[in-house]
Amino acid sequence: MLIDEQGKKVGIVTREEALAQAKEKGFDLELVAIRANPQVVRLINFGKEKYELEKAKRKARVKSKPKEDKEIRLSPNISEHDFSYKMKQAEKFLGKGHRVRSSIILKGREMAMPDKAISVLNHFNEELKDISELNESPKRMGRVIISIIKPK
């Protein structure tokens, strides 16, 4: 069964006739259904078909931009206004589907009281728990304490 380049059925032809028609028109012969009786083949422009597939892949790649990690830096002695502003930023990032890494860098005398920094991060994660879930609980890595949350 031969199908031409417009998608119209030509009819049942021999293999040699199908190849001759393809060569005459400058197309390639593609086997569509091997298990059908009779087998179904169609005339295609393979170069054009390959180009269309590449074009579709490029378009899909552009649309599927990977989500990135956004970082929000806090401090152990953060004011209430600054804290609420950072929360709004985190909500905006989570709304766009990004993961949020909240971090506190301990400086000077703050190094002696990492519990206060951890409690600030816990409070930050607790406030955002309705739109996010905890990916990594607060942990200390040298002078930095990091916590990661991801959108629900």
N, C-alpha and C positions, 0 to 999 in steps of 0.2 A: 504494500500500500504506500503510494508516494503522495506526499503533501508538498505543495510548492511554497515559494518564499512568502506569499501573501497569506498562507494558512488554508488554502483551498485544496480539497482532495482532487488529485489528478486521476487516481485509480490504481488498479493493480498492474504493475509492470515488472519485468525481470530485473535482476540486479544490474545487468549490463546496460539496459535501457536507462535505469535510474542514474547510474554513473555517467552515461553519455549526456543526459540532460543537464546534470550538475556541471559537467565540464563545459558544455556548450554555453550555459548561462553565466559561468564564472563563479559558481557557488560550491559549497562543500556539502557532502551528504552526511547527515547525522541519523544514527539509529535511535529511534525514540522508544519503541516497545519491541524488545527482542523476543519475549514470550508469546506475543500475540500471533494469531494465525490468520492471515499472513503478517509478517513482520512489518512494522510501520517505520518509514524513513521520511525525513524532510530535508528540503534544500535550505541551507542557511549560509549567511556570509560570516564565516568564523571570525575574521578580523573585527568586524563590527560587533559581533556577540561578545568577544573578549573585551573590547573597549567598553561596552555597556556594563559588563560585570565589574571591571576595574573602577568605573565611575561610581557605581553603586557602593562598592567597598570604601572608596574615598569619602563619599557622603556619609556613610555609616560611621566611619572613624571620626569625622569631625563632630558628629552629633553625640558620640559616646565619649565625651571628655571625662577623664578620670577625676573623681572627687579627691580633693587634697586635704591635708591636715592644716587646720588653722590654729594659731597659738595665741593664747591670751595670758599675759603676765600679770600676776597679782603680787601683793606684798603682804607680809604678816600684819602690818599696821595700816591696812587699807580703810579709808573712810567709807561711810555708808553710801554716800552719793557715788563715789568711784566704783564701789562694788556693784551698785545697781546698773551703772553704765556698762560695766564689763559683762554683766548678765544679759543686757539687751544685745550687745555685740555677739555673745555666744548664741543667743536665741536666733539671731539673724543667720549666723553660720550654719547652725543645725537645721534651720528651715530650708537652706539651700542644699542640704544633704552632706555637708562636710563634717568630718570628725573635728572635735575641739580638744586641743592639748592645753590644759591650764597648768601654769608653772609659777613657782615662787623661787627666786634666787635669794639665798640668805647672805647677808653682808654683815660684817663686824660682829656686834653683840647678838645679832639675831641668830647666829650659829649656835649659841648656848641654849636657845629655846625653839627647837624645831617643832615641838608639839603645837605651838600657836599657829604656825604655818600650815601644818597638816589639818588643824581644825578649820582654818579658813578655806582650804580646798574641799574638805568634807561638806562645809556649809554651802559652798558654790555648787557642788555636785547635787546636794540635796535640793537646792532651790530649782534646779533644772531637771529633776528626775521625771516630771510629767511629760516632757518632750524628748528626753534622752535616756539612754541606759549607760551604765558604767562599763567601760571597756577595760580600763586599768585603774585600780584604786591608787590613792596617793602613795608614792614610794620615794624614798630619798636616794639620790645618786650624787654623793659628794655635797656640794653647796646647793644643789638644785633639787627641788621636790616637784615631781610631775604626776599629773593625773590626766587620763584621757577618757572622754565621753563620746558616744556616737549617737546619731539620731535613731529614734524608734522606728 
